[in-house]
Amino acid sequence: MAADDKDYYRILGVSEHADEKGIRQAFRKLARQYHPDVNPGDKLAEERFKEINEAYEVLSDPAKRQKYDEMRRYRQQYGHWPEEPAGAAAGRAGGFRGGDFEYRTINEEDLENFFGGQFPFSNFFETFFHSGFSPGSGRRSRAGVRERPVTRGEDTEAEIEVSLADAYQGARRMVELTEPDGRTRRLEVTIPAGVDEGSRIRLAGYGAQGAAGRGDLYLRVHIRPDPRFTREGATLHTTVDVPLAVALLGGEVSVELPDGRRLMLRIPPTTQNGRIFRLHGRGMPERIGQPEQRGDLYAEARVVLPTQLSDEQRRLLEAFARSLGYTGQDSPTAAGHHS
């Protein structure tokens, strides 16, 4: 792993399936072992203590842990973290101290005492969980404690249009941004699989410039309509043409997926027009960035009648119809039936 490529479960020595109690116990054990009060002047212990606090800050918070778990799965599939920018924004401190080992949130004064003016958390944390801590800024991270604004640039928002195929499989797209001074920037953006209309993609550190760095850029996603499919969350609906002979006798037809691939769908004999077939796991990703977990694709059979018949085909069709008891609308029997 790279220096800022954090495995928080490994840092705390717990399984990714560990519950809240197990994570808390692991943290407390390690915090006692590496606390600066217990290891004065030990730089390695100091760095380890920072890592432990950072890992616990993420894994003890259900929302942060869920986001981190989604990011890990994304990295395992694509080989990089999602929305990874060139630089990291400054952030908020969190953490725990306790010479008496009664754990509470570290404030800025504690951080200054322990670590001087350095950020207590890694660039990785600041990038993806944006703590908002800035040494000397006077900002506090917890509710009920005073704040003074940090002169960080404002967050900005732009729009990006993607195809259903992009949302289906994920993609990388170039976007062009116009700066306030008129200059333009080109960025390569990762479109995670599963994005939906209105989803926002965060690019940390690409917003407006401020004295303490740039804010974040949020790209609001618009999905171009695809006439082949209707989307309902992770479920897709489509129609598939079934020739009359296949509908009557059975066979296979091709079903196209949003990414251009095709699957063969088996059609049983005497399939009725409008019958719906379920293709399990061929829909949209159920969660953004997790294309291995998908909803279903429902294909509605549309029986296609021939537009022209030869004399021989008509003769054979009439014979087939008579075998089913069909007498024809113009026959005397049929006419008398409706009089």
C-alpha positions in Angstrom: 0.0 0.0 0.0 1.1 3.6 -0.7 1.7 5.9 2.2 -1.7 7.4 2.0 -3.5 4.1 1.1 -5.0 3.3 4.4 -6.2 -0.1 5.6 -8.0 1.0 8.8 -9.0 -2.6 9.7 -5.3 -3.7 9.6 -4.3 -0.7 11.6 -6.7 -1.6 14.4 -6.0 -5.3 13.9 -9.7 -6.3 13.4 -11.6 -8.1 10.8 -13.7 -6.1 8.3 -16.7 -7.8 9.9 -15.9 -6.7 13.4 -18.7 -5.1 15.3 -18.7 -1.8 17.2 -17.7 -3.4 20.5 -14.7 -5.2 18.9 -13.5 -2.1 17.2 -13.8 -0.1 20.4 -11.9 -2.7 22.4 -9.1 -2.9 19.8 -8.8 0.9 19.8 -8.6 1.2 23.5 -5.9 -1.5 23.8 -3.7 0.1 21.1 -4.3 3.7 22.4 -3.0 2.7 25.9 0.0 1.1 24.3 1.0 4.0 22.0 -0.3 7.0 23.9 2.2 9.9 23.9 1.9 10.2 27.7 3.2 6.6 27.9 5.8 7.0 25.1 7.3 10.5 25.6 9.6 11.4 22.7 9.0 8.2 20.8 8.3 9.3 17.2 7.3 5.9 16.0 4.8 5.5 18.8 3.5 9.0 18.0 2.9 8.1 14.4 1.2 4.9 15.4 -1.0 6.8 17.8 -2.1 9.1 15.0 -2.9 6.1 12.8 -4.9 4.4 15.5 -7.0 7.5 16.1 -7.6 8.1 12.4 -8.7 4.5 11.9 -11.1 4.7 14.9 -12.4 8.0 13.7 -13.6 6.3 10.5 -14.6 2.8 11.7 -16.5 4.0 14.8 -18.7 6.2 12.8 -21.4 4.2 10.9 -21.6 6.7 8.0 -17.9 7.0 7.6 -17.4 3.2 7.9 -20.0 2.5 5.2 -18.4 5.0 2.9 -14.9 3.5 3.6 -16.2 0.0 2.9 -17.7 1.1 -0.4 -14.4 2.7 -1.3 -12.4 -0.4 -0.5 -14.7 -2.5 -2.7 -14.3 0.1 -5.5 -10.5 0.0 -5.2 -10.5 -3.8 -5.3 -12.3 -3.8 -8.6 -10.7 -0.7 -10.3 -7.3 -0.6 -8.7 -7.6 2.9 -7.4 -9.7 4.9 -4.9 -12.8 6.6 -6.3 -12.6 10.4 -7.1 -9.0 10.5 -6.1 -7.8 14.1 -6.6 -4.3 15.5 -7.1 -4.3 17.2 -3.7 -6.0 17.0 -0.4 -8.0 19.6 1.4 -7.4 20.5 5.0 -9.7 18.9 7.6 -11.0 18.6 11.0 -9.3 16.8 13.8 -10.8 14.0 15.8 -9.3 11.5 18.1 -9.0 10.4 21.6 -6.6 11.0 24.5 -6.5 10.1 28.1 -3.6 9.9 30.4 -6.1 8.4 32.8 -7.6 6.6 29.8 -11.0 8.2 30.0 -11.5 8.7 26.3 -12.8 11.9 24.9 -12.4 13.9 21.7 -9.1 15.7 21.3 -9.4 19.4 20.8 -7.0 21.7 19.0 -5.0 22.5 22.1 -4.4 18.8 22.7 -3.3 18.3 19.1 -0.9 21.2 19.3 0.6 19.7 22.5 1.0 16.3 21.0 1.8 17.0 17.4 2.7 20.7 17.1 1.3 22.4 14.0 1.0 19.2 11.9 -2.2 17.8 10.7 -3.1 14.9 13.0 -4.6 12.8 10.2 -3.2 11.6 6.8 -3.9 13.2 3.4 -6.0 10.1 2.7 -8.4 11.0 5.5 -8.5 14.7 4.7 -9.2 13.8 1.0 -12.1 11.4 1.5 -13.5 12.2 4.9 -12.7 16.0 5.0 -12.3 16.7 8.7 -12.1 20.4 8.4 -9.2 20.8 10.9 -6.7 23.6 10.3 -4.0 24.2 13.0 -4.4 27.6 14.6 -7.8 28.2 12.9 -9.7 27.8 16.2 -12.2 25.5 14.5 -13.7 22.8 16.7 -15.0 19.6 15.2 -17.7 18.6 17.7 -21.2 20.0 18.3 -21.6 22.5 21.1 -18.0 23.9 20.8 -17.2 27.3 19.3 -16.1 27.6 15.7 -14.4 30.3 13.6 -14.6 30.0 9.9 -11.6 28.6 8.0 -10.7 30.6 4.8 -11.0 27.6 2.6 -12.4 28.1 -0.9 -16.1 27.6 -1.5 -17.5 24.3 -2.8 -18.8 24.6 -6.4 -21.1 22.5 -8.5 -21.2 21.7 -12.2 -23.2 19.2 -14.3 -22.1 16.2 -16.3 -24.2 14.2 -18.7 -23.5 10.5 -19.0 -25.1 7.6 -20.9 -27.0 4.7 -19.4 -24.1 2.5 -20.6 -21.7 4.7 -18.5 -23.9 4.4 -15.5 -24.3 0.6 -16.1 -20.6 -0.3 -16.2 -18.7 2.8 -15.0 -16.5 5.0 -17.2 -13.8 7.7 -17.2 -14.7 11.0 -18.9 -12.9 14.2 -19.6 -14.6 17.3 -18.4 -13.7 21.0 -19.0 -14.0 23.5 -16.3 -13.9 27.3 -16.6 -12.1 29.2 -13.9 -13.3 32.7 -12.7 -10.5 34.3 -14.7 -11.7 32.6 -17.9 -9.0 29.9 -18.0 -10.2 26.3 -18.6 -9.1 23.1 -16.9 -9.5 19.6 -18.3 -10.1 16.8 -15.7 -10.5 13.1 -16.2 -13.4 12.0 -14.0 -14.3 8.5 -12.9 -18.0 7.8 -13.3 -18.7 5.0 -10.8 -21.1 2.3 -11.9 -24.6 2.7 -10.5 -24.8 6.5 -10.6 -28.4 7.7 -11.1 -30.1 10.9 -12.1 -29.1 13.6 -9.6 -26.2 11.7 -8.1 -23.2 13.9 -7.1 -19.6 13.0 -7.8 -17.2 14.8 -5.4 -13.8 16.0 -6.6 -12.0 17.1 -3.4 -9.8 20.2 -3.9 -11.2 21.2 -7.3 -13.6 23.9 -6.1 -13.1 27.7 -5.6 -9.7 28.9 -4.4 -9.4 30.3 -0.9 -6.6 31.3 1.4 -6.4 27.9 3.0 -6.8 25.9 -0.2 -9.5 25.0 -2.7 -13.0 23.9 -1.8 -14.6 20.8 -3.4 -16.2 20.4 -6.8 -19.5 18.4 -7.0 -20.5 17.1 -10.4 -24.3 16.6 -10.6 -25.1 13.7 -12.9 -27.7 13.7 -15.6 -28.4 10.4 -17.4 -29.2 10.6 -21.1 -32.5 8.8 -21.9 -31.9 5.4 -23.6 -34.9 4.4 -25.7 -34.1 0.7 -25.2 -34.5 0.7 -21.4 -36.6 2.0 -18.6 -34.8 2.3 -15.2 -36.4 2.0 -11.8 -33.5 2.2 -9.3 -31.5 -1.0 -9.8 -34.1 -2.6 -12.0 -34.2 -2.3 -15.8 -37.0 -3.0 -18.2 -36.7 -3.6 -21.9 -38.6 -5.2 -24.8 -37.4 -8.0 -27.0 -38.7 -8.9 -30.5 -39.8 -12.5 -30.8 -40.6 -13.8 -34.3 -44.0 -15.6 -34.6 -42.4 -18.9 -35.3 -40.2 -18.7 -32.2 -43.1 -17.7 -30.1 -45.1 -20.7 -31.3 -42.4 -23.3 -31.5 -39.8 -22.1 -29.0 -36.2 -21.1 -29.5 -33.8 -18.3 -28.6 -33.7 -14.6 -29.1 -30.9 -12.0 -28.4 -31.3 -9.5 -25.5 -29.0 -6.5 -25.6 -27.5 -5.1 -22.4 -26.8 -1.3 -21.9 -23.1 -1.9 -22.3 -23.6 -3.4 -25.8 -23.2 -7.1 -24.8 -25.9 -9.6 -25.8 -27.4 -12.5 -24.0 -29.4 -15.4 -25.5 -32.8 -15.7 -23.9 -34.6 -19.1 -24.2 -38.3 -18.7 -25.4 -40.5 -21.6 -24.5 -43.2 -22.8 -27.0 -46.5 -20.9 -27.2 -45.1 -17.8 -25.6 -47.8 -15.1 -25.4 -47.2 -11.5 -26.5 -46.3 -9.4 -23.5 -44.9 -12.2 -21.4 -42.1 -10.9 -19.1 -38.8 -12.8 -18.6 -36.6 -12.0 -15.6 -32.8 -11.9 -16.2 -31.4 -12.1 -12.7 -28.5 -9.9 -11.8 -28.4 -8.1 -15.2 -29.8 -4.8 -14.1 -28.1 -1.7 -12.6 -25.7 -1.9 -9.7 -27.6 -1.8 -6.4 -25.1 0.5 -4.8 -22.8 3.1 -6.5 -19.4 1.7 -7.2 -20.4 -1.9 -6.6 -21.1 -3.4 -10.1 -20.9 -6.9 -8.7 -24.2 -6.5 -6.9 -26.9 -5.8 -9.5 -30.7 -5.7 -9.7 -32.6 -7.6 -12.4 -33.4 -6.9 -16.0 -37.0 -7.7 -17.1 -37.5 -8.4 -20.8 -41.0 -8.2 -22.3 -41.7 -10.4 -25.3 -43.1 -8.5 -28.3 -44.3 -11.1 -30.8 -43.5 -9.9 -34.3 -45.9 -11.0 -37.1 -44.7 -11.4 -40.7 -45.6 -8.4 -42.9 -45.9 -10.4 -46.1 -47.0 -14.0 -46.9 -46.4 -16.0 -50.0 -49.3 -18.0 -51.5 -47.7 -21.2 -50.1 -47.3 -19.7 -46.6 -50.9 -18.5 -46.6 -52.1 -21.9 -47.6 -50.1 -23.6 -44.9 -51.2 -21.0 -42.3 -54.9 -21.5 -43.2 -54.5 -25.2 -42.8 -52.9 -24.7 -39.5 -55.7 -22.3 -38.4 -58.4 -24.8 -39.4 -56.6 -27.4 -37.3 -57.1 -25.1 -34.4 -60.9 -24.7 -35.2 -60.5 -21.3 -36.9 -63.1 -20.9 -39.7 -62.3 -17.3 -40.9 -64.3 -14.2 -40.5 -65.7 -14.3 -44.1 -67.0 -17.9 -43.9 -70.8 -18.5 -43.8 -70.5 -20.1 -40.4 -68.8 -17.1 -39.0 -71.2 -14.7 -40.6 -74.2 -16.6 -39.3 -72.6 -16.6 -35.9 -72.6 -12.8 -35.7 -76.0 -12.2 -37.2 
